[in-house]
């Protein structure tokens, strides 16, 4: 994304976001599209990127085709949104049995952006 600035710092890269990320109370499932395998649970999100928590380390600089569950108002089956995302950074979670990984969304569809925006709006109204 054009509005992400990368600044080298020793062996790490700092990614500066242009949007506030919204933490989720309920960690939504994010699946690999090709096999429906759970990649991780959504911790925070913007229309440009997201952070997942997972039990397994996720390789860096890899591109993933994903499906993300978005809840709907009437508690029926969640809406599934297709996304392509690149893993940018990873670190151990506060709970050392888990890993946190940051992703940049690659050319998200209008449908995906709208669904994520609705999710963020719902989070804003709950906070």
Secondary structure, DSSP 8 states (H G I E B T S, - for coil): -TT-EEEEETTEEEEE-SS--EE-SS--EEEETTT--EEEEEEEE-SSEEEEEESS---TT-EEEEEEEE--TTSSS-EEEEEEEEEEEEEE-SSTTSEEEEEEE-S--HHHHHHHHHHHHHHHHH-
